[in-house]
Amino acid sequence: MAEKLALDGGTRTVPEGMVQTWPPHDQRDRDAINKVFDSNVFHGNSAPHALEMQEKWAEYCGCKYALVTNSGTSALHMAVAAAGVLPGDEVITSAFSFWASAAAILHHCAIPVFADIDPVYYTIDPAKIEAKITPRTTAIMPVHIHGMPAELGPILEIAEKHNLKVIGDACQAHGATYDGKRVGNIEFTTGFSTNRSKLLSSGEGGIFATNDEGAHAYGLRMREFGEVVPPAGETREYNAFGLGWNYRPHEFVNAFMLAQFGRFEENRNKRIELANFMTEGLAQIPGLGAPATPPWGQPVYFSYVVEFRPEEVGLDCTPLEMKTACVKALAAEGIGMGQWQTRSIPHQDVFLQKQGFGRGVPWSLNPDEAYDYANEEYPLTDAFIAAHCYLAAVHPPNDIDLMEKYIAGLTKVIDNIDRVMELGAQ
Ligand SMILES: Cc1ncc(COP(=O)(O)O)c(C=O)c1O
C-alpha cells in the first residue's frame, strides 16, 4: 500500500530544518571581508580584490580578460556594447530567459528579437535563428539557462556566415562547458551574474569576460563613466570618450566573491553529483522527467528542473494541472518546487506594449519595422514553462541524504497520484 501523504496527515518526508540555503558561508568569508576594512581600499579599478578576482576568473574560464561589475545585468550590458551593438540594431536572443537578458539589449537602445527554444535542452534553438536575421541584426545572444550550455557550435557558424557577434548570457552557467571549453571563453563577450543565488555568489555582482582586447578596453571605459580611469595614485584626465555608467563593484563584494571562488570548483562538482543522483532516481519514477545531458557539453544545474508528464501515470489532464497538484503535495512533504518564469520574455508587458525608454524608444528608431511581439512564435517556450518547475536546494551544503529524501517524497506523491489530484482540486 502506498505511504500516506503528508497532506493527508502522513509523516512529511523531509524533516523540518534539513534543507540548507545557498551560498554556504563561513569564517573564511568573514575574514576576507574584514581584510577590506583593514586595507582601507573600498573600491576602484585597481583595488586588490577586484584585480585578483579578475585574474582568477579569466584563468578559470580560459579567456584573456575579465572585469568585475556590480551586477550580472551591467556585465551583460557591457557585453552587448563591447560587441559593437549600436542603437537600432537587432540582437537575436532566447524567448526563454530571465528578462534581464533582453533588458541588457534594451539598455543599449538595441532591439531584442526572440527565437524559440529547443524543447529538450531549453536553450535557443539554432535552427530558428537564421529566419530572424535582418540587415539590422548585429549579434546573437544565447542564454545558458538553468546552467545548460546552449548549442554554441551551430550558433557560432551562423554568426560567422552573417558577420554577427555572439554575446553569451552565462549569468546562470559558471563553469558550464561546450566542446570541452568553458563558457566565457567561447563567445565574443560574456556576462556572468554573481548575485546571491548564482553558482559563484557574492550577494550581488557580476563579471564581464572576453578574449578581445578592444572589447576589454571598451568594457573598462564603460564600467567607469566612459573614461579611461588610471590606477589609483595616477593623474586622471577627466575626459569621457562617450557614454559610460558606474558599474564598479564594492571591494566587500569582490572579497566575498574571491573567498567563495576558493570553493567554487568543489561546489560546482557537488551540484553536478547531486543533479546526476536526482536524474538516476527520477528515471525510476513514472510521470516525472529529469533534465537531459546534451552531447555537446556539461551543464552545471543552476536550477534542477523537473518535467511533469501526466500521460505516463494515466492522468487525463494537462502537465500544468498535474504540476500544480504535485507542487502542493510536495510542499507538505517538505520538498520545495518553484515556478521560474510564467511566460516567454516577448510576452511580458514591456515588449507587448513596447514600454522601453518612453516615446516608443528603442523600437521607434526603426519606424518601418512593426516588431510585433504578440505572436505565436514561442510555443515550445510556453510548453516548457507549463510542464516544468525547479526542485529547490539541489546544491551544497545539502548532500545525497537530502536527495534520497527528495526521491522518496517524489515517489510517494506519484504512488498517490490520484489522491494528489483530488487534493489539488480542493
Ligand atoms: C539569465 C540571467 N540573465 C541575467 C541576469 C541578471 O543578473 P543580475 O541579477 O546579477 O543583474 C540573471 C539574474 O538572475 C539571469 O538569471
The ligand as an SDF file (V2000), in Angstrom:
LIG
                    3D

 16 16  0  0  0  0  0  0  0  0999 V2000
   19.7500   34.5290  -17.2910 C   0  0  0  0  0  0  0  0  0  0  0  0
   20.0210   35.7640  -16.4940 C   0  0  0  0  0  0  0  0  0  0  0  0
   20.4970   36.8490  -17.1200 N   0  0  0  0  0  0  0  0  0  0  0  0
   20.7710   37.9770  -16.4310 C   0  0  0  0  0  0  0  0  0  0  0  0
   20.5910   38.0730  -15.0730 C   0  0  0  0  0  0  0  0  0  0  0  0
   20.8700   39.3530  -14.3690 C   0  0  0  0  0  0  0  0  0  0  0  0
   21.8030   39.2250  -13.3240 O   0  0  0  0  0  0  0  0  0  0  0  0
   21.7580   40.2010  -12.0830 P   0  0  0  0  0  0  0  0  0  0  0  0
   20.5450   39.8550  -11.2720 O   0  0  0  0  0  0  0  0  0  0  0  0
   23.0200   39.9250  -11.3410 O   0  0  0  0  0  0  0  0  0  0  0  0
   21.7200   41.5900  -12.6100 O   0  0  0  0  0  0  0  0  0  0  0  0
   20.0950   36.9730  -14.3830 C   0  0  0  0  0  0  0  0  0  0  0  0
   19.8740   37.0570  -12.9290 C   0  0  0  0  0  0  0  0  0  0  0  0
   19.1630   36.3270  -12.3070 O   0  0  0  0  0  0  0  0  0  0  0  0
   19.7980   35.7810  -15.1060 C   0  0  0  0  0  0  0  0  0  0  0  0
   19.3000   34.7070  -14.4880 O   0  0  0  0  0  0  0  0  0  0  0  0
  1  2  1  0
  2  3  1  0
  2 15  2  0
  3  4  2  0
  4  5  1  0
  5  6  1  0
  5 12  2  0
  6  7  1  0
  7  8  1  0
  8  9  2  0
  8 10  1  0
  8 11  1  0
 12 13  1  0
 12 15  1  0
 13 14  2  0
 15 16  1  0
M  END
$$$$
